[in-house]
Amino acid sequence: MEKKKYSRPEISREELQEQLFDANLQLQAANDRLLQEERIRTELFANLSHDLRSPLTALASSIGYLQTGTVSPEETQSVLHIMEKRTKYLQTLVADMFLLAKMENSDTRLQLEQIDAAAFLEEYFYSCEADVLYEDRQLRLEIPEDLSVEVCIDPQMMVRVLDNLFTNARKYSASGASICLCVSCGAGELRFSVRDTGIGIAPEELPHIFERSFRSTKARTPGDDSSGLGLSIAQKIVERHGGTIHCESTPGEGTCFTVTLPTVTHFACGER
Ligand code: ADP
C-alpha cells in the first residue's frame, strides 16, 4: 500500500509566536477563572460551616437543657419552639444548597414546557394576592392586555424564581409597602420585574447580592431563617433558561429585579 505523505503546513516564526501568545493568554484566563471558582467555593464552605454550626450548637444545648429534667412544662414548650425554628432553618439551608448544586450541574435537565407567559404570570400573581402573607402589602399587576407570547420554561423552577423575588420584596419592606409585578415584551424577549417600595440596597452591596451566601448587614438579624442563597438560586435558574436577571435599587425608596427570558420563536423548546 502506498504511504500517504503529510507535509507540515508552512508557518512563519512570527505566526508561531503569535499563536503561542494567544494560547498563553487563554491558559491564563482559564487559570484565573479556576482560582476565582476556588475562592468562591472556599468562601461558600466557610459561610455554610458557620451557618450550620450556630443552629446545631443551639439544638445541642437545648437538648442538654431539656435532659436535666428540671425544666417546667411551660419552659419546655418555649425551648421546643426554638428547636423547631432552628430545625426549619437547617432544612431550608440544606434544601437550598441541594437545589443550587443541582442547577450548577449541567447534567441536570430542566423539565421544559411551552407556556403562555401571561397565563403563567397571572396565575402566580393571583396566588400571591390570595396568600395571607401578603395581606398587609399592596400587590399590583401591570401586564399588557394583548400580551400573547409563549416561553419555554420549567414552570416549577420559574415559580421558585418568583417565590424568591416576592419573598424578598415582602421581607425587605414594611407593612403597607407596594409590590408590583410588571410584565412587558419586545425584541424576542419577555421581561418581568418584581418592584417593591422597601428598604432598598446600599450601592456598595448591590454588586454582591447574587453571590452565594451574601447577606446585607441589615438582613443578618438574629432568628431570621433564610439561607442567603435565594438570589444565587434565582440567577442560576434564569441563566439555565437562557435568560438574565438584574437589580436596580435606591436605599430608602425600593428595589426592582428584572428577569429577561427568550420567547419561544427565538429559542426552540427542548434545547436546555
Ligand atoms: P436572603 O434574603 O436569604 O438573605 P437572598 O440571596 O435572597 O438571601 O438575598 C441576598 C441579599 O440581597 C439579602 O440579604 C438582602 O440584603 C438583599 N436583597 C434581596 N432582595 C432584596 C429586596 N427586595 N430589597 C432589599 N434587599 C434585598
Boltz pocket constraint, residues with backbone or C-beta under 6 A from the ligand:
constraints:
  - pocket:
      binder: B
      contacts: [[A, 164], [A, 165], [A, 168], [A, 169], [A, 172], [A, 196], [A, 198], [A, 199], [A, 200], [A, 201], [A, 209], [A, 211], [A, 214], [A, 215], [A, 216], [A, 217], [A, 219], [A, 226], [A, 227], [A, 228], [A, 229], [A, 230], [A, 231], [A, 232], [A, 255]]
      max_distance: 6.0
